[in-house]
């Protein structure tokens, strides 16, 4: 099966995963398990030290995230699922890739600018360097596809550039050492917006509390948040640039039902916003309810979660180490 993609994606360790991450990323991970050979997913705990954090909390948040992904349908038998810091090759490759990454590349990253604002001088070097670690995550596996939400576009563009430059600079044997991966964003739901401020993406750090549906929210909370979502003064359930709130709800319901925008627009052509929002809330409850229930079963067994992550790390190392051996060799080490 030479044509099957090698899929890689990463997710930050927090217990506060929201509907945007679920729709933009986690849904794609689950689907990728049957296409990828292999599909590799990683909880990126090394990335989380780029902002202030509590060491004692970090392990808990990794386990929260692992349990959410398993509850959502990741199956360790059908994918490689592990904790980033368990696989040292990520850190090593980060340093090696810095030879072909310029300061200017990192300086252009909009996420860094958005996250730091006027406090740039105080930001950690790790936050500035974050995209290089992300490139190493993917390139260490010679992954061909990177499923992410729209906000990671620029980071994936940079990792593609880093891979090209590496191959150009160290390709003396006429063979490419690294693979240039493809960005994969979902056709619908690549950018789920805050329900209260639909011109901003849904986010637990930059969004509103009421406008952010968490994967682990109970049914009552979900209904309240969707019910109070901002729409507009019109009446039509139609996706349009001047109707960001309604468009966002259409996308959410389309994903929950597994259909496209036109089907939702047709179904609600004669409905008011009240009935439409009720249907969206039903859809989200159906989408997330089973995940919350399964999470409650999985999360308490920390030993089992640790064992799953460790077994995944062993599989990951076995894939990444031969790549690192090639990288070290062409760079003149060892
Ligand atoms: P993170 O943990 O912030 O987000 C995880 C994934 O969720 C997507 N996402 C969204 N999709 C749609 N609508 C939204 N409102 C929304 N918010 C988040 C993100 O695009 C992401 O795919 N840097 C990455 C983690 C990472 C990574 C990697 C990803 C580290 N190494 C290697 C791919 C490959 C991040 O912070 O994701």
Boltz pocket constraint, residues with backbone or C-beta under 6 A from the ligand:
constraints:
  - pocket:
      binder: B
      contacts: [[A, 8], [A, 9], [A, 10], [A, 11], [A, 12], [A, 13], [A, 20], [A, 21], [A, 22], [A, 23], [A, 24], [A, 25], [A, 26], [A, 44], [A, 47], [A, 133], [A, 134], [A, 135], [A, 137], [A, 138], [A, 146], [A, 147], [A, 148], [A, 149], [A, 150], [A, 151], [A, 152], [A, 189], [A, 190], [A, 191], [A, 192], [A, 193], [A, 201], [A, 202], [A, 203]]
      max_distance: 6.0
